[in-house]
Amino acid sequence: MIEHEFTGVIREVLESHLGPVAEEAFERSDLLQYINLKSRSASRGSKSRGSFANHYALYVLIEDYLAGDFDGPNDYAKYDGARFTDLFHRQRELPFGERLQNHALNSRLNEEFRKYFPTSEFVPILRDLATSRYWINEQLLRVTTSQGEVNIATAVISIIDAYIESKRDSFSAFIEQCERLQALGQDDVAEVIEFLLRLLDPNVDARIFEIVSFSILKSFYAEQSVWFGWTIDEVSEHALILFKTGRTNANDGGIDFVMQPVGRFFQVTESLDMRRYFLDIDKVQRFPITFVVKSEESAEQIRARLADYARKIYTAGAIVARSMEAVEEVINIPDLRARLEEVAATGNAATVVNEVALQAKVEFNFGDEDSADDPLEESAPGIDH
């Protein structure tokens, strides 16, 4: 069993629900072991990844299970199942769930569970293509102990509630720190820089890395300009402006940043899987892309690995050359640090913190309770047994 700081919280919750068989149930339950694995970020602060999607897929299904009193007298086997749209909208009502997509409910939770527990007979979610109805796998909620069978449904809800609260506290502290640094004067720029540099550590949450990367690059390019015009007489100076194009760290197939007026594309990645880079290159038909990479590895090393992979998958040298020409620039963590130092040297470090605070509030849904939900993106459900 993996032990981390939140494991103690899980044990406390189980003790309050299950009493003397709490530890035994913890050790024997694959579902509780999975939740323990997925809750490692709870005590690592806002910069560690919070796996809300899979937690919430479990949460809404077990919540539906409990609402029907299926942990008591009612027979869950006779239940028609929960509607996908009800589950989907419910998970988006939960803290940090406003922008969640449907992937965890439809496949990712089951796939990841199988990865961690390949010998398990069960997967957490059962779903029916014909009716678009969903069930929690009750076999995973019933745990046999030396004192008989116990149902862990209410305990799981309490554990996820505790996880949410822990992450909410850490995100709140992060936002508060951003707001405090926004109020600092130029004399305190060293503290601002130190804070921002910590956000570029390789172990930060991918969402935080994308936010701080965008904020640094936006301020960095704002000091630069280009000259455009349809005719010589109309040529004028235009500042470079960087725009975010979608949700932070979204698996949506889009491009992360776009620069106006030159139309430059930026893709943020924490992966060193070369295949993914070429998927990005191909999806924009080899339009030049700048990759912002969450790595201390040098840009030259990353380019060399990309070239090696291109030669491996493309036998034609011309295709290799065109593919590598599409890699306009590679920006790594040391590059971002250097650009932050340049921004700070111009007295604009505060603009970076301002942007980080703004983007973080949007990402973590702080002060945005009235915003509309994203359009429902329901992919075709399948059947899991």
Secondary structure in CASP SS format (residue, H / E / C, confidence):
PFRMAT SS
TARGET T0000
AUTHOR 0000-0000-0000
METHOD secondary structure of the structure
MODEL  1
M C 1.00
I C 1.00
E C 1.00
H C 1.00
E H 1.00
F H 1.00
T H 1.00
G H 1.00
V H 1.00
I H 1.00
R H 1.00
E H 1.00
V H 1.00
L H 1.00
E H 1.00
S H 1.00
H H 1.00
L H 1.00
G H 1.00
P H 1.00
V H 1.00
A H 1.00
E H 1.00
E H 1.00
A H 1.00
F H 1.00
E H 1.00
R H 1.00
S C 1.00
D H 1.00
L H 1.00
L H 1.00
Q H 1.00
Y H 1.00
I H 1.00
N H 1.00
L H 1.00
K H 1.00
S C 1.00
R H 1.00
S H 1.00
A H 1.00
S H 1.00
R C 1.00
G C 1.00
S C 1.00
K C 1.00
S C 1.00
R C 1.00
G C 1.00
S C 1.00
F H 1.00
A H 1.00
N H 1.00
H H 1.00
Y H 1.00
A H 1.00
L H 1.00
Y H 1.00
V H 1.00
L H 1.00
I H 1.00
E H 1.00
D H 1.00
Y H 1.00
L H 1.00
A H 1.00
G C 1.00
D C 1.00
F C 1.00
D C 1.00
G C 1.00
P C 1.00
N C 1.00
D C 1.00
Y H 1.00
A H 1.00
K H 1.00
Y C 1.00
D C 1.00
G C 1.00
A E 1.00
R E 1.00
F H 1.00
T H 1.00
D H 1.00
L H 1.00
F H 1.00
H H 1.00
R H 1.00
Q H 1.00
R H 1.00
E H 1.00
L C 1.00
P C 1.00
F C 1.00
G C 1.00
E C 1.00
R C 1.00
L C 1.00
Q C 1.00
N C 1.00
H H 1.00
A H 1.00
L H 1.00
N H 1.00
S H 1.00
R H 1.00
L H 1.00
N H 1.00
E H 1.00
E H 1.00
F H 1.00
R H 1.00
K H 1.00
Y H 1.00
F C 1.00
P C 1.00
T C 1.00
S C 1.00
E C 1.00
F C 1.00
V C 1.00
P C 1.00
I E 1.00
L E 1.00
R E 1.00
D E 1.00
L C 1.00
A C 1.00
T C 1.00
S C 1.00
R E 1.00
Y E 1.00
W E 1.00
I E 1.00
N C 1.00
E H 1.00
Q H 1.00
L H 1.00
L C 1.00
R E 1.00
V E 1.00
T E 1.00
T E 1.00
S C 1.00
Q C 1.00
G E 1.00
E E 1.00
V E 1.00
N E 1.00
I C 1.00
A H 1.00
T H 1.00
A H 1.00
V H 1.00
I H 1.00
S H 1.00
I H 1.00
I H 1.00
D H 1.00
A H 1.00
Y H 1.00
I H 1.00
E H 1.00
S H 1.00
K H 1.00
R H 1.00
D H 1.00
S H 1.00
F H 1.00
S H 1.00
A H 1.00
F H 1.00
I H 1.00
E H 1.00
Q H 1.00
C H 1.00
E H 1.00
R H 1.00
L H 1.00
Q H 1.00
A C 1.00
L C 1.00
G C 1.00
Q H 1.00
D H 1.00
D H 1.00
V H 1.00
A H 1.00
E H 1.00
V H 1.00
I H 1.00
E H 1.00
F H 1.00
L H 1.00
L H 1.00
R H 1.00
L C 1.00
L C 1.00
D C 1.00
P C 1.00
N C 1.00
V C 1.00
D C 1.00
A H 1.00
R H 1.00
I H 1.00
F H 1.00
E H 1.00
I H 1.00
V H 1.00
S H 1.00
F H 1.00
S H 1.00
I H 1.00
L H 1.00
K H 1.00
S H 1.00
F H 1.00
Y H 1.00
A H 1.00
E C 1.00
Q C 1.00
S E 1.00
V E 1.00
W E 1.00
F E 1.00
G C 1.00
W C 1.00
T C 1.00
I H 1.00
D H 1.00
E H 1.00
V C 1.00
S E 1.00
E E 1.00
H E 1.00
A E 1.00
L C 1.00
I E 1.00
L E 1.00
F E 1.00
K E 1.00
T C 1.00
G C 1.00
R C 1.00
T C 1.00
N C 1.00
A C 1.00
N C 1.00
D C 1.00
G C 1.00
G C 1.00
I C 1.00
D C 1.00
F E 1.00
V E 1.00
M E 1.00
Q E 1.00
P C 1.00
V C 1.00
G C 1.00
R E 1.00
F E 1.00
F E 1.00
Q E 1.00
V E 1.00
T E 1.00
E C 1.00
S C 1.00
L C 1.00
D C 1.00
M H 1.00
R H 1.00
R H 1.00
Y H 1.00
F H 1.00
L H 1.00
D H 1.00
I H 1.00
D H 1.00
K H 1.00
V C 1.00
Q C 1.00
R C 1.00
F C 1.00
P C 1.00
I E 1.00
T E 1.00
F E 1.00
V E 1.00
V E 1.00
K C 1.00
S C 1.00
E C 1.00
E C 1.00
S C 1.00
A H 1.00
E H 1.00
Q H 1.00
I H 1.00
R H 1.00
A H 1.00
R H 1.00
L H 1.00
A H 1.00
D H 1.00
Y H 1.00
A H 1.00
R H 1.00
K H 1.00
I H 1.00
Y C 1.00
T C 1.00
A C 1.00
G H 1.00
A H 1.00
I H 1.00
V H 1.00
A H 1.00
R H 1.00
S H 1.00
M H 1.00
E H 1.00
A C 1.00
V E 1.00
E E 1.00
E E 1.00
V E 1.00
I E 1.00
N C 1.00
I H 1.00
P H 1.00
D H 1.00
L H 1.00
R H 1.00
A H 1.00
R H 1.00
L H 1.00
E H 1.00
E H 1.00
V H 1.00
A H 1.00
A H 1.00
T C 1.00
G C 1.00
N C 1.00
A H 1.00
A H 1.00
T H 1.00
V H 1.00
V H 1.00
N H 1.00
E H 1.00
V H 1.00
A H 1.00
L H 1.00
Q H 1.00
A H 1.00
K H 1.00
V H 1.00
E H 1.00
F C 1.00
N C 1.00
F C 1.00
G C 1.00
D C 1.00
E C 1.00
D C 1.00
S C 1.00
A C 1.00
D C 1.00
D C 1.00
P C 1.00
L C 1.00
E C 1.00
E C 1.00
S C 1.00
A C 1.00
P C 1.00
G C 1.00
I C 1.00
D E 1.00
H C 1.00
END
